[in-house]
């Protein structure tokens, strides 16, 4: 997950904030790219707990502009090809840094040092399975600099005491892999096949069963712009799960989107046909009726397989724009986590000589022991399943292992026809009914 210092866009009453990132997970979500933080005013007079996300540097505050901001765009300190079309997972792009010090030079040096350290941690969280996060080394700045291949300045702004910039940090692939290997940590640095993602915002259900135009202070037009911009603002090209973000086409009716969100998987074919791809994910956002939370749904087929996930995020201080940004960061982290879990064998990849299958480990959620017994019987009836065992059983869940040819990805693909879904939450596979 990114650890950023961020200068955010002014949000009401001309507030200017910076992020001092803390290594915590946002409530109700698991994934690779989530933190919460203390956000503090420039004068340090008050702390406010708000999520911290990795968006590019926002508008310079009026205070800083008054001191004379200098903007430099496209200044490169490394050899990169602007024509490169494929991503590089060892590049942490559009990384926001900010620091205040006694003078401009000291502020820049501080921002660069902190940015290098946090960009390295962001790289670690990108290419390392979440199950190995606790093993990640904490390196001193000098060692991190040795692992760097250079950096590029996308934009920078400074006053006499403050430095703000958006940077691209590039790390040495071979050196980083050797470092992690020395700690016995696996890496997943092969990018997944690109997936099309369609962000759709609804202010609430409409009378015709489509996308509502308004709910309280939330409006369809503004919410749609914020949600689309939140996804496009992420470093999608260099992700291990690269995404092509496209707006909802006018030919796709709101009723079809609503139907898909409410469980009609047949509506997925509409998106697949209109966008000309099988690998497509609908990212649906809608405020709850009380206006206090934003419901986020990720539905479709990513590089791992079928996906259906729904979570609720508090709308932070009524700031829908900020909440959509946080949700996009978390959503990308979940997609990356799914790809890494499968390709690093996080769910188990031991081969069984007897059954010829790969071990799959997951948790089953159910409503009681009777429900568990029915689920267990249904699992044993899936062709190819063998060696089903349970490590722990409680009133609401059980830890299950079984053998299946092709491993977790193949097993996951067979479940929807049986009325189940298998989703990865931060490296932990959970089986639920559709």
C-alpha positions, 0 to 999 in steps of 0.5 A: 500500500502506498505510504504518501505525503500528499498535498491535497486539493483545497476542500471547502473553506480553503483548507490546505492539508498534508498527509502523514501516512500511517500503516493502517487499513481502512475499516471494512476493506482489505487490499494492497493499497489502503492507509489511514492517516492524520491530516494536519493543517499547515500551521499544525493547529489541529489533526483530523483522522482522514484516509490518505490516498495516493492521488497526484499533487493537487492545487497549490494553496492560495497561501503558497501561490501568494509566495510565488510558485514555480512549476516545472513539467517534464523534467527528467532525471532518468532515461525513460521513453515517452513512447513506451506503451507497456507498464513497468511495475518497478516504476512508482509514477505520479507520486506526490511529495511535500515538505516544509522546512526552514528554506526551499533547499531544505524543504526539497531535500526533505521531500525527496528523501521521504518520497524515496522511502515511501515510494520504495514501500509502495513498490514492496506492497505492489509486488509482494503478496499481502501474506508476506507484508510482515516480512518486508525489510525496513531499509535505511535511505542510503540502501534505498537510493542504491536500489533506485534507477532514477526519478522523473519530475512531472511537476513541482511547486515551491515557495521560500519554505515549502516544496511540493512535487509529483514524481516518478520513481524508478527502481532496479528490477534485478537488485530489488528481486535479489533483495527480496530473495535474500529475505525469502520473500516471493515477488509477483512482478509479471503484469496481469492481462489488461482489464477494462474497468467501467466506473458507474455512479448512481445517486440512488435507485430511480423510479424506472429501476436505473440510475438515480439523479440525486440523493440528498446533497449527492448528484449523478453528474458530479458523482460520475465525474468524481468516480471516473476521475478517481480511477483515472488518477491512479497509476494504472499502467504500472500496476501488476493489474493494469486497467483501461478505464472507460466511461459508461457508454450511452447505449448501456441502459441504467436498468442493465447496470442496476440488474447486474449490481443486484445479482443478474449476471446475465447483464454482464454480456451487455457490457462485454459486447459493447466494450468488445472484451470478456475481461471487464469489471463494473465499479459501481458506487452509490450513497446509501439511503442515509447518505453516510456511507458509499456502497462500492461494488466490483462486479465482472471478470478480471485477470483471475476470474469472476468477481463480485464484491460489495463493501461500504465506506463512510463518506468522510465529513460529507466529502464524496469526492474524497471518498470516491478517491479512497474507494478507487485506491482500495479497489485497485489494491483488491484487484492487485491482491487477487492477481498476486495471491494466485500467481504467488501461490498464496492460497497453496500450490502443493501438488498431490501425487494421488489426486493430481490436483493443487491444494486450495485453501479458503474460508467458508461463511455460512448461517449455521452448522446445518448450512455448512453441512449442505455446503460441504456436500455440494463442494464434494459433488463438484467434479475434480474436487478431492481430499476435502478437509476442515482445519477449524469449524465454528458456528459461522465459518470453517477453514477448508482445504481441498485438491482441485486440478488447476488450483484456485483459479480453475476452482473459482471458475467452476463455482458460479454454476454451483451457486457460489463465489470465491473472492480474495480479501487481502490474500485470504480466500472466502467462499460465499453463496451468490 
